[in-house]
Amino acid sequence: MSQRVKTDISGHVAHVRMVRADKMNALDGAMFEALVEAGTQLAGNDDVRAVVLSGEGRGFCAGIDLSNLADPQGRDRARSDIASRAYDGVNIAQHAVMQWRRLPVPVIAAIQDVAFGGGFQLALGADMRFVAPDARLALMEVKWGLIPDMAGMFLLRGLVRPDLAAELLASGRVFTGEEAARLGLATRVCADPVAEALAFAGEIAAQSPDAIRAGKRLLSFADEALCTRILNAEATEQQALFGTANQAEAVRAGLAKEQARFGPPAAAPVYS
């Protein structure tokens, strides 16, 4: 885990940091495994009362490592990971996000600079998001011929209006931390998100741990059957998109900074 994620615990507050700064903390198989390991360890730690999730360097998380999309073998591995339902019926990427929502204590994502694609979905898995005003955020999977498939479709529906979600998904556009707050996607806008998140986590840790956990249980009380259905649909759609001619063309054109030349759409998959 130390190669991708580090966890420090002090004063009942756990600070989980992605430590792949040279790649803007981009998500690859090792990062997903490290995030899951960190979440699993914290879930069993009764001494922890609040968690801060951040990224080292200037960015929170740049999203999926693009080398996985450009390389055919990487695409095959990613598609295999999507198809796997090894984590209580969901795949590892979805679990890496949803585990923070299901952790028994509040989780704050501290977003400085970049949170793109899977990185933004990771932030959505937290209970709160503290963002820098000039942070850059996006659900930009459409730029690569894909869809958000890390629980983003489930988590978005409780935060923004359906038309706003549709606009963000269809455009893949980048928006600032200030706009994220206006949209309802950011909890606080602050000059130093990590420092403010840690300070607020300390305030949470000073409260009764029983009351804090009870409050999160009540806020998290939702239709788990619906959540599972949406996550399954995400994975089904993404698995069908990976490796299609149009998806490969989106990656080629995006990396070459050219206008894509798309063919007819593929047939829609059937959800189980």
Phi, psi and omega in degrees: 000329185297339180285341183233324185223138175237141179236124175245136180239126180210132178058039179070009179248127176260130176250109180261121185237128169284133190235050175242056189298329181294340178245022183053035178058035180299150185272123171228183182303318181293325179291317178300315180297320180292321178296317179296318179298317179298315180296320179297317180295320181289327181299332181261010183254101182288350180280342182274132182242348177200154182229138171246130180247123182215177177235140178286157182084200187273351182238152174288298178193125183279001180097199183297138175299116186295340177297335177289335181273328184280333184266125180305319178294323177296320177296320180296318179297316180298319180295322177296319178297321179296319183290334182291139176238049189280351185244082180052045175089000177236167180272175188296324180293317178294320179293323180299334177270308186292338181299329180288323177292330183267354175299144186287352181239160180297143179237130179245124173270127179255111190249110173251134177063263195252133168217092185251145171053241179300330177295321177290322177297323176301318178295325178297334179290341177284161178285331181220153177230116174259123187233150172287148182300327181260014175300151179245124184231152179191148165257082192260020181303328181300333179296338182250017177074024185232184177231158172297124185226021179248050182074005181300322182293325177287316186287327179298323189296338178267000186244322184230160176297152180303324181291325177290320177299317180298320180294317180293320181290319185283331183267327186065019187288157178271135176229160185272170175298323178298316179291324178303320178294319179295325180285341184097012182264349178239141180277314179221147170252124185213151184297323180233087185301321183294312181298317181290324178296316179296321179295316180291323176300324177296323177295319178298317183295341180278351180271171178298124179297330178294315181293319180298315180292322179296319179299318179292322178301318181292318179293330182273355182293108186213178180281094182295330178297319178295318178302312181298319179297317181293317179297321178295320179294319175306308183297321180297315180296315183293320179298323179290330182282323184301126174086358176291163180299319181290325179291318177297323179292324178297317179293314180302311183292321180296315180291327179274354183057045178241163174288128180288150177241093186271150175262192179299152179290150178283164177293145180289140178286165177256126179283143177272000000 
